């Protein structure tokens, strides 16, 4: 899973199975590099642009319209799949 917000903060998440089936989160949010549950994507590029409005505006009816561009490397995705599954 890839999450990107309007200010281009990126979070990469990999689940080994669904949470309801006792799945575990693998991400840089919960683990450090080298730990069992660490996961990060190295070769992705993201960019965001606010097209109109402003981010974090609490005014009633305020809206931010934004766009995101993403380039992902298949090498990053396939690095976590066993060679027999490819």
NORJO-V310543 format. One record per residue. N is the residue number from 1. RES is the residue in one letter. PHI is phi in radians with two decimals (none if undefined). D_CENTER is the distance of its C-alpha to the mean C-alpha in whole Angstrom. Layout:
# NORJO-V310543
N_RES_PHI_D_CENTER, N_RES_PHI_D_CENTER
This chain:
# NORJO-V310543
1_X_none_5, 2_X_-2.16_3, 3_X_-2.07_4, 4_X_-2.34_6, 5_X_-1.87_9, 6_X_-1.06_13, 7_X_-1.71_13, 8_X_1.13_10, 9_X_-1.48_9, 10_X_-1.96_5, 11_X_-2.30_3, 12_X_-1.82_3, 13_X_-2.36_6, 14_X_-2.21_9, 15_X_-1.87_12, 16_X_-1.34_15, 17_X_-2.93_17, 18_X_-1.01_17, 19_X_-0.95_17, 20_X_-1.15_20, 21_X_-1.77_22, 22_X_1.17_21, 23_X_-1.27_18, 24_X_-2.09_16, 25_X_-1.35_12, 26_X_-2.06_11, 27_X_-2.89_9, 28_X_-1.28_10, 29_X_-1.26_11, 30_X_-1.93_14, 31_X_-2.49_15, 32_X_-1.69_16, 33_X_-0.92_16, 34_X_1.73_19, 35_X_-1.30_19, 36_X_-0.99_18, 37_X_-1.67_15, 38_X_-1.40_13, 39_X_-2.62_10, 40_X_-2.64_9, 41_X_-1.80_8, 42_X_-1.63_11, 43_X_-1.84_12, 44_X_-1.65_10, 45_X_-2.26_11, 46_X_-2.33_10, 47_X_-2.59_13, 48_X_-2.21_14, 49_X_-2.55_17, 50_X_-1.41_19, 51_X_-1.51_22, 52_X_-2.79_24, 53_X_1.40_24, 54_X_-2.47_22, 55_X_-1.44_19, 56_X_1.09_20, 57_X_-1.55_24, 58_X_-1.48_25, 59_X_-1.09_28, 60_X_-1.06_29, 61_X_1.47_28, 62_X_-1.22_26, 63_X_-2.36_23, 64_X_-1.92_21, 65_X_-1.89_20, 66_X_-2.46_17, 67_X_-2.25_15, 68_X_-2.31_12, 69_X_-2.14_13, 70_X_-2.31_11, 71_X_-2.13_12, 72_X_-2.10_11, 73_X_-1.73_13, 74_X_-1.13_15, 75_X_-1.01_16, 76_X_-1.14_13, 77_X_-1.18_12, 78_X_-1.24_16, 79_X_-1.09_16, 80_X_-1.88_15, 81_X_-2.05_18, 82_X_-1.08_22, 83_X_-1.09_24, 84_X_-1.26_26, 85_X_-1.57_23, 86_X_-1.32_23
